[in-house]
Amino acid sequence: MEQTFVFSTVLVANCFGIFLILVLIASNAWRLKDKTPENRSIVALSGLAFLGCILDPIVCWLDGVPGFVSHYVNYILNGLLYWVDMLSAFAWFMFMVSHMQFRLKFVHKAILGAFLALGIFAMIVNCFVPIIFYVDDNNRYVREFGYYLYVFICHGFVIDSMILYLIARKRGGLLKMFPFWIYIMPFVVGTVCQSLFYGVSVLCASFAVSIAGVLASLQKNMIYKDDLTGAFNKAYLDFISGQFGKEKNKMVTVILLNINGFKTINENHGRDVGDRVLRSLSRLLSHAVGETGNVIRYSADEFIVLMHSRTAMVSSVSIARIKANIADYNKLRDCPCKITVRMGAFEMDFGKHSINSKLNEMSQALS
């Protein structure tokens, strides 16, 4: 029986995807060990793409193979592939949420959950009523109109992530830059090819290419990251200062925080506890600022929050969130020691002043 798919083409494309994912995971294992939301999303995306690249050639090989067993295995594996594609798009969305430090509202989360549930439920229904695909009497995969429901859901997650990115860029300006297209282009090309050219199956391999672009971009950003806390470092401050100096709007709001008695914390509780305090404070600051700014570790016990806004309300709300997050942290039972900070905020015009001189003035005022 003539197969719907060209097996050799599908096999080569997916073997390339498998090899690429293995190389990416092996070369980035050191940075993916940290169980941050961002890293968990990357691991999930990589695992799903890897699984898809394995399943794709199998269902291609089974297409048109006679027999009762091959019929039902073909049906099950094709259904799993639909779920893999949908969950991969969702994992990308969650990566963008964590990378851009976006705070999702309850309604937004509910809508996302509803679309995930719809995708899962539709495939269960498809087992009884073929609305998405079916395997005919010759054991060949046949696509139905419901296929486009999954295209809609997958692209919905990607478009949603694009909207969040644009919102974060508007609120954070230069502070929220990310080469969004490096994921979008392979994903869109793979989906279009698979939709227009019946029998072409390259979507999972295109996910692998997208992951490669994302990890390459993150690797480039590592030079601007503090190894201990995950916050940006002083090199990033110098870089972003130069970038703002080229902009028409050179004004930002700067919040400087100094940990009270950090030397005493190290002496009384040990440096491990001190490191834990620094990591916790960095995380608390990132949650408080969200998509409106970035957190920088300026010195051993000093952090900076850069916000692309001169609105007093935005800075006051962020300061209130910082205080609330620290207060909540201090209530935790496993909290090794209380965190208290001194804070000061000022507007920075990169066209007129040096940020280091302004920070030195603020640091002396907080001493």
NUDREN-156048 format. One record per residue (C-alpha): residue number from 0; x, y, z; residue in three letters. Coordinates in steps of 0.05 Angstrom, whole numbers. Layout:
BEGIN
+-----+--------+--------+--------+-----+
|   n |     px |     py |     pz | res |
+-----+--------+--------+--------+-----+
| NUM |      X |      Y |      Z | ALA |
...
+-----+--------+--------+--------+-----+
END
This chain:
BEGIN
+-----+--------+--------+--------+-----+
|   n |     px |     py |     pz | res |
+-----+--------+--------+--------+-----+
|   0 |      0 |      0 |      0 | MET |
|   1 |     27 |     69 |    -19 | GLU |
|   2 |     44 |    110 |     42 | GLN |
|   3 |     17 |    179 |     56 | THR |
|   4 |     85 |    202 |     82 | PHE |
|   5 |    154 |    199 |     51 | VAL |
|   6 |    188 |    158 |    105 | PHE |
|   7 |    260 |    175 |     87 | SER |
|   8 |    245 |    250 |     89 | THR |
|   9 |    210 |    246 |    156 | VAL |
|  10 |    264 |    201 |    185 | LEU |
|  11 |    321 |    247 |    165 | VAL |
|  12 |    286 |    309 |    190 | ALA |
|  13 |    270 |    279 |    258 | ASN |
|  14 |    338 |    246 |    267 | CYS |
|  15 |    367 |    314 |    256 | PHE |
|  16 |    320 |    341 |    309 | GLY |
|  17 |    339 |    286 |    359 | ILE |
|  18 |    413 |    297 |    348 | PHE |
|  19 |    406 |    372 |    355 | LEU |
|  20 |    366 |    366 |    421 | ILE |
|  21 |    417 |    317 |    450 | LEU |
|  22 |    474 |    364 |    433 | VAL |
|  23 |    437 |    424 |    462 | LEU |
|  24 |    420 |    388 |    527 | ILE |
|  25 |    491 |    361 |    535 | ALA |
|  26 |    522 |    429 |    523 | SER |
|  27 |    473 |    466 |    568 | ASN |
|  28 |    466 |    415 |    624 | ALA |
|  29 |    507 |    458 |    672 | TRP |
|  30 |    459 |    517 |    667 | ARG |
|  31 |    395 |    476 |    666 | LEU |
|  32 |    411 |    444 |    733 | LYS |
|  33 |    382 |    506 |    768 | ASP |
|  34 |    308 |    490 |    775 | LYS |
|  35 |    283 |    559 |    757 | THR |
|  36 |    216 |    567 |    722 | PRO |
|  37 |    253 |    588 |    659 | GLU |
|  38 |    297 |    527 |    659 | ASN |
|  39 |    239 |    480 |    674 | ARG |
|  40 |    203 |    508 |    613 | SER |
|  41 |    264 |    496 |    570 | ILE |
|  42 |    272 |    425 |    595 | VAL |
|  43 |    198 |    411 |    583 | ALA |
|  44 |    203 |    441 |    513 | LEU |
|  45 |    265 |    400 |    498 | SER |
|  46 |    234 |    336 |    525 | GLY |
|  47 |    170 |    345 |    485 | LEU |
|  48 |    208 |    360 |    421 | ALA |
|  49 |    252 |    299 |    433 | PHE |
|  50 |    190 |    255 |    443 | LEU |
|  51 |    158 |    284 |    381 | GLY |
|  52 |    219 |    270 |    339 | CYS |
|  53 |    217 |    197 |    362 | ILE |
|  54 |    142 |    187 |    350 | LEU |
|  55 |    141 |    221 |    282 | ASP |
|  56 |    181 |    169 |    244 | PRO |
|  57 |    144 |    112 |    279 | ILE |
|  58 |     75 |    136 |    257 | VAL |
|  59 |    103 |    150 |    188 | CYS |
|  60 |    129 |     79 |    184 | TRP |
|  61 |     63 |     50 |    209 | LEU |
|  62 |     23 |     90 |    158 | ASP |
|  63 |     -7 |     39 |    110 | GLY |
|  64 |     20 |    -22 |    146 | VAL |
|  65 |    -36 |    -74 |    150 | PRO |
|  66 |    -58 |   -106 |    214 | GLY |
|  67 |   -101 |    -96 |    276 | PHE |
|  68 |    -42 |    -77 |    321 | VAL |
|  69 |    -12 |    -26 |    273 | SER |
|  70 |    -81 |      6 |    265 | HIS |
|  71 |    -90 |     22 |    339 | TYR |
|  72 |    -17 |     38 |    352 | VAL |
|  73 |    -20 |     87 |    293 | ASN |
|  74 |    -83 |    118 |    323 | TYR |
|  75 |    -53 |    126 |    393 | ILE |
|  76 |     14 |    153 |    371 | LEU |
|  77 |    -17 |    204 |    324 | ASN |
|  78 |    -61 |    228 |    381 | GLY |
|  79 |      1 |    234 |    426 | LEU |
|  80 |     35 |    276 |    372 | LEU |
|  81 |    -22 |    325 |    373 | TYR |
|  82 |    -14 |    332 |    448 | TRP |
|  83 |     61 |    339 |    442 | VAL |
|  84 |     54 |    396 |    392 | ASP |
|  85 |      3 |    432 |    436 | MET |
|  86 |     43 |    424 |    500 | LEU |
|  87 |    106 |    447 |    464 | SER |
|  88 |     72 |    512 |    445 | ALA |
|  89 |     47 |    519 |    517 | PHE |
|  90 |    117 |    506 |    545 | ALA |
|  91 |    143 |    562 |    500 | TRP |
|  92 |     90 |    608 |    527 | PHE |
|  93 |    110 |    591 |    599 | MET |
|  94 |    183 |    603 |    582 | PHE |
|  95 |    166 |    673 |    557 | MET |
|  96 |    125 |    687 |    619 | VAL |
|  97 |    184 |    669 |    665 | SER |
|  98 |    237 |    701 |    622 | HIS |
|  99 |    200 |    767 |    616 | MET |
| 100 |    180 |    762 |    690 | GLN |
| 101 |    107 |    772 |    672 | PHE |
| 102 |     52 |    767 |    724 | ARG |
| 103 |     -8 |    729 |    696 | LEU |
| 104 |    -77 |    747 |    722 | LYS |
| 105 |   -125 |    694 |    745 | PHE |
| 106 |   -171 |    703 |    685 | VAL |
| 107 |   -112 |    695 |    638 | HIS |
| 108 |    -92 |    631 |    673 | LYS |
| 109 |   -163 |    605 |    669 | ALA |
| 110 |   -167 |    618 |    594 | ILE |
| 111 |   -101 |    581 |    583 | LEU |
| 112 |   -126 |    523 |    624 | GLY |
| 113 |   -190 |    521 |    585 | ALA |
| 114 |   -153 |    516 |    518 | PHE |
| 115 |   -108 |    461 |    545 | LEU |
| 116 |   -169 |    423 |    570 | ALA |
| 117 |   -203 |    434 |    502 | LEU |
| 118 |   -143 |    404 |    466 | GLY |
| 119 |   -141 |    344 |    512 | ILE |
| 120 |   -217 |    333 |    510 | PHE |
| 121 |   -220 |    340 |    434 | ALA |
| 122 |   -170 |    284 |    425 | MET |
| 123 |   -208 |    239 |    473 | ILE |
| 124 |   -272 |    253 |    433 | VAL |
| 125 |   -233 |    237 |    370 | ASN |
| 126 |   -223 |    166 |    394 | CYS |
| 127 |   -298 |    156 |    386 | PHE |
| 128 |   -318 |    208 |    334 | VAL |
| 129 |   -262 |    225 |    284 | PRO |
| 130 |   -264 |    301 |    284 | ILE |
| 131 |   -189 |    313 |    281 | ILE |
| 132 |   -161 |    253 |    244 | PHE |
| 133 |   -175 |    179 |    233 | TYR |
| 134 |   -139 |    117 |    209 | VAL |
| 135 |   -176 |     87 |    150 | ASP |
| 136 |   -187 |     14 |    131 | ASP |
| 137 |   -119 |     14 |     96 | ASN |
| 138 |    -87 |     39 |    161 | ASN |
| 139 |    -70 |    106 |    131 | ARG |
| 140 |    -74 |    171 |    170 | TYR |
| 141 |   -128 |    218 |    145 | VAL |
| 142 |   -132 |    289 |    170 | ARG |
| 143 |   -200 |    319 |    186 | GLU |
| 144 |   -222 |    391 |    194 | PHE |
| 145 |   -212 |    388 |    269 | GLY |
| 146 |   -137 |    388 |    255 | TYR |
| 147 |   -142 |    463 |    250 | TYR |
| 148 |   -169 |    466 |    321 | LEU |
| 149 |    -99 |    444 |    344 | TYR |
| 150 |    -67 |    493 |    296 | VAL |
| 151 |   -110 |    547 |    327 | PHE |
| 152 |    -93 |    527 |    399 | ILE |
| 153 |    -18 |    521 |    385 | CYS |
| 154 |    -15 |    587 |    348 | HIS |
| 155 |    -59 |    617 |    402 | GLY |
| 156 |     -6 |    602 |    455 | PHE |
| 157 |     49 |    630 |    410 | VAL |
| 158 |     10 |    693 |    393 | ILE |
| 159 |     -7 |    702 |    467 | ASP |
| 160 |     67 |    698 |    484 | SER |
| 161 |     80 |    750 |    429 | MET |
| 162 |     28 |    796 |    460 | ILE |
| 163 |     60 |    789 |    529 | LEU |
| 164 |    128 |    803 |    499 | TYR |
| 165 |    102 |    867 |    466 | LEU |
| 166 |     69 |    889 |    531 | ILE |
| 167 |    133 |    876 |    569 | ALA |
| 168 |    173 |    914 |    516 | ARG |
| 169 |    125 |    973 |    522 | LYS |
| 170 |    130 |    973 |    598 | ARG |
| 171 |    203 |    956 |    605 | GLY |
| 172 |    232 |    987 |    542 | GLY |
| 173 |    305 |    969 |    530 | LEU |
| 174 |    303 |    931 |    596 | LEU |
| 175 |    260 |    877 |    564 | LYS |
| 176 |    294 |    858 |    499 | MET |
| 177 |    292 |    787 |    472 | PHE |
| 178 |    300 |    761 |    400 | PRO |
| 179 |    229 |    734 |    398 | PHE |
| 180 |    234 |    716 |    324 | TRP |
| 181 |    286 |    661 |    336 | ILE |
| 182 |    231 |    616 |    361 | TYR |
| 183 |    174 |    642 |    320 | ILE |
| 184 |    205 |    633 |    251 | MET |
| 185 |    221 |    558 |    254 | PRO |
| 186 |    155 |    544 |    288 | PHE |
| 187 |    114 |    582 |    236 | VAL |
| 188 |    153 |    553 |    177 | VAL |
| 189 |    144 |    483 |    205 | GLY |
| 190 |     70 |    492 |    217 | THR |
| 191 |     58 |    523 |    148 | VAL |
| 192 |     96 |    468 |    112 | CYS |
| 193 |     60 |    413 |    151 | GLN |
| 194 |     -8 |    445 |    138 | SER |
| 195 |      1 |    461 |     64 | LEU |
| 196 |     40 |    400 |     41 | PHE |
| 197 |      2 |    339 |     62 | TYR |
| 198 |     50 |    283 |     82 | GLY |
| 199 |    106 |    330 |    104 | VAL |
| 200 |    122 |    323 |    178 | SER |
| 201 |    174 |    372 |    203 | VAL |
| 202 |    141 |    407 |    262 | LEU |
| 203 |    178 |    371 |    317 | CYS |
| 204 |    245 |    381 |    281 | ALA |
| 205 |    228 |    455 |    275 | SER |
| 206 |    217 |    457 |    351 | PHE |
| 207 |    289 |    432 |    358 | ALA |
| 208 |    314 |    489 |    315 | VAL |
| 209 |    274 |    539 |    356 | SER |
| 210 |    304 |    511 |    421 | ILE |
| 211 |    373 |    519 |    392 | ALA |
| 212 |    359 |    593 |    378 | GLY |
| 213 |    331 |    604 |    447 | VAL |
| 214 |    391 |    571 |    482 | LEU |
| 215 |    440 |    609 |    439 | ALA |
| 216 |    407 |    675 |    458 | SER |
| 217 |    407 |    656 |    532 | LEU |
| 218 |    480 |    635 |    528 | GLN |
| 219 |    497 |    704 |    501 | LYS |
| 220 |    461 |    736 |    560 | ASN |
| 221 |    501 |    695 |    610 | MET |
| 222 |    558 |    746 |    609 | ILE |
| 223 |    509 |    795 |    640 | TYR |
| 224 |    484 |    748 |    695 | LYS |
| 225 |    508 |    742 |    767 | ASP |
| 226 |    526 |    669 |    779 | ASP |
| 227 |    501 |    667 |    850 | LEU |
| 228 |    434 |    703 |    847 | THR |
| 229 |    414 |    698 |    774 | GLY |
| 230 |    403 |    773 |    774 | ALA |
| 231 |    439 |    818 |    724 | PHE |
| 232 |    510 |    840 |    741 | ASN |
| 233 |    549 |    904 |    738 | LYS |
| 234 |    571 |    889 |    666 | ALA |
| 235 |    497 |    892 |    647 | TYR |
| 236 |    490 |    959 |    682 | LEU |
| 237 |    548 |    987 |    640 | ASP |
| 238 |    517 |    957 |    577 | PHE |
| 239 |    447 |    983 |    589 | ILE |
| 240 |    474 |   1051 |    609 | SER |
| 241 |    507 |   1057 |    541 | GLY |
| 242 |    442 |   1034 |    507 | GLN |
| 243 |    400 |   1086 |    543 | PHE |
| 244 |    451 |   1139 |    526 | GLY |
| 245 |    433 |   1129 |    452 | LYS |
| 246 |    358 |   1134 |    464 | GLU |
| 247 |    315 |   1197 |    459 | LYS |
| 248 |    281 |   1179 |    525 | ASN |
| 249 |    340 |   1172 |    572 | LYS |
| 250 |    300 |   1174 |    637 | MET |
| 251 |    290 |   1114 |    682 | VAL |
| 252 |    272 |   1103 |    755 | THR |
| 253 |    326 |   1071 |    798 | VAL |
| 254 |    314 |   1036 |    865 | ILE |
| 255 |    376 |   1020 |    906 | LEU |
| 256 |    372 |    969 |    962 | LEU |
| 257 |    423 |    953 |   1015 | ASN |
| 258 |    416 |    892 |   1061 | ILE |
| 259 |    421 |    911 |   1134 | ASN |
| 260 |    475 |    875 |   1173 | GLY |
| 261 |    496 |    828 |   1116 | PHE |
| 262 |    566 |    821 |   1145 | LYS |
| 263 |    535 |    800 |   1211 | THR |
| 264 |    492 |    748 |   1176 | ILE |
| 265 |    554 |    717 |   1145 | ASN |
| 266 |    591 |    717 |   1211 | GLU |
| 267 |    534 |    689 |   1254 | ASN |
| 268 |    501 |    641 |   1205 | HIS |
| 269 |    556 |    625 |   1155 | GLY |
| 270 |    566 |    643 |   1082 | ARG |
| 271 |    518 |    590 |   1058 | ASP |
| 272 |    461 |    625 |   1094 | VAL |
| 273 |    487 |    692 |   1067 | GLY |
| 274 |    485 |    664 |    997 | ASP |
| 275 |    415 |    639 |   1008 | ARG |
| 276 |    393 |    708 |   1032 | VAL |
| 277 |    422 |    739 |    968 | LEU |
| 278 |    387 |    689 |    923 | ARG |
| 279 |    321 |    698 |    960 | SER |
| 280 |    324 |    774 |    957 | LEU |
| 281 |    339 |    771 |    882 | SER |
| 282 |    279 |    727 |    871 | ARG |
| 283 |    234 |    772 |    914 | LEU |
| 284 |    255 |    833 |    876 | LEU |
| 285 |    243 |    801 |    809 | SER |
| 286 |    173 |    780 |    829 | HIS |
| 287 |    158 |    850 |    855 | ALA |
| 288 |    182 |    886 |    792 | VAL |
| 289 |    157 |    836 |    741 | GLY |
| 290 |    155 |    860 |    669 | GLU |
| 291 |    167 |    933 |    686 | THR |
| 292 |    242 |    928 |    701 | GLY |
| 293 |    304 |    888 |    716 | ASN |
| 294 |    342 |    870 |    779 | VAL |
| 295 |    418 |    880 |    783 | ILE |
| 296 |    467 |    858 |    836 | ARG |
| 297 |    509 |    920 |    843 | TYR |
| 298 |    557 |    897 |    898 | SER |
| 299 |    562 |    844 |    952 | ALA |
| 300 |    500 |    866 |    990 | ASP |
| 301 |    470 |    918 |    944 | GLU |
| 302 |    417 |    909 |    890 | PHE |
| 303 |    390 |    957 |    838 | ILE |
| 304 |    322 |    957 |    806 | VAL |
| 305 |    319 |    993 |    739 | LEU |
| 306 |    249 |   1012 |    716 | MET |
| 307 |    233 |   1042 |    649 | HIS |
| 308 |    184 |   1091 |    679 | SER |
| 309 |    184 |   1159 |    711 | ARG |
| 310 |    114 |   1152 |    739 | THR |
| 311 |    115 |   1160 |    815 | ALA |
| 312 |     57 |   1111 |    821 | MET |
| 313 |     96 |   1055 |    786 | VAL |
| 314 |    157 |   1063 |    831 | SER |
| 315 |    115 |   1069 |    894 | SER |
| 316 |     76 |   1007 |    876 | VAL |
| 317 |    140 |    969 |    863 | SER |
| 318 |    170 |    991 |    929 | ILE |
| 319 |    106 |    970 |    965 | ALA |
| 320 |    110 |    901 |    931 | ARG |
| 321 |    183 |    894 |    951 | ILE |
| 322 |    167 |    909 |   1023 | LYS |
| 323 |    108 |    861 |   1022 | ALA |
| 324 |    149 |    805 |    991 | ASN |
| 325 |    205 |    814 |   1042 | ILE |
| 326 |    153 |    814 |   1099 | ALA |
| 327 |    122 |    749 |   1072 | ASP |
| 328 |    191 |    717 |   1066 | TYR |
| 329 |    208 |    735 |   1138 | ASN |
| 330 |    146 |    697 |   1161 | LYS |
| 331 |    168 |    631 |   1131 | LEU |
| 332 |    186 |    577 |   1181 | ARG |
| 333 |    249 |    555 |   1143 | ASP |
| 334 |    274 |    627 |   1139 | CYS |
| 335 |    345 |    623 |   1167 | PRO |
| 336 |    346 |    697 |   1186 | CYS |
| 337 |    304 |    759 |   1176 | LYS |
| 338 |    318 |    804 |   1117 | ILE |
| 339 |    315 |    878 |   1126 | THR |
| 340 |    336 |    930 |   1075 | VAL |
| 341 |    347 |   1004 |   1065 | ARG |
| 342 |    317 |   1031 |   1001 | MET |
| 343 |    322 |   1095 |    962 | GLY |
| 344 |    295 |   1115 |    894 | ALA |
| 345 |    314 |   1168 |    844 | PHE |
| 346 |    303 |   1187 |    771 | GLU |
| 347 |    363 |   1177 |    726 | MET |
| 348 |    376 |   1217 |    662 | ASP |
| 349 |    430 |   1179 |    624 | PHE |
| 350 |    440 |   1239 |    579 | GLY |
| 351 |    463 |   1284 |    637 | LYS |
| 352 |    491 |   1241 |    692 | HIS |
| 353 |    534 |   1180 |    705 | SER |
| 354 |    494 |   1126 |    739 | ILE |
| 355 |    553 |   1103 |    780 | ASN |
| 356 |    562 |   1172 |    810 | SER |
| 357 |    487 |   1176 |    825 | LYS |
| 358 |    489 |   1107 |    857 | LEU |
| 359 |    549 |   1126 |    900 | ASN |
| 360 |    511 |   1187 |    925 | GLU |
| 361 |    449 |   1146 |    941 | MET |
| 362 |    492 |   1091 |    974 | SER |
| 363 |    525 |   1143 |   1020 | GLN |
| 364 |    456 |   1172 |   1037 | ALA |
| 365 |    431 |   1103 |   1057 | LEU |
| 366 |    493 |   1088 |   1100 | SER |
+-----+--------+--------+--------+-----+
END
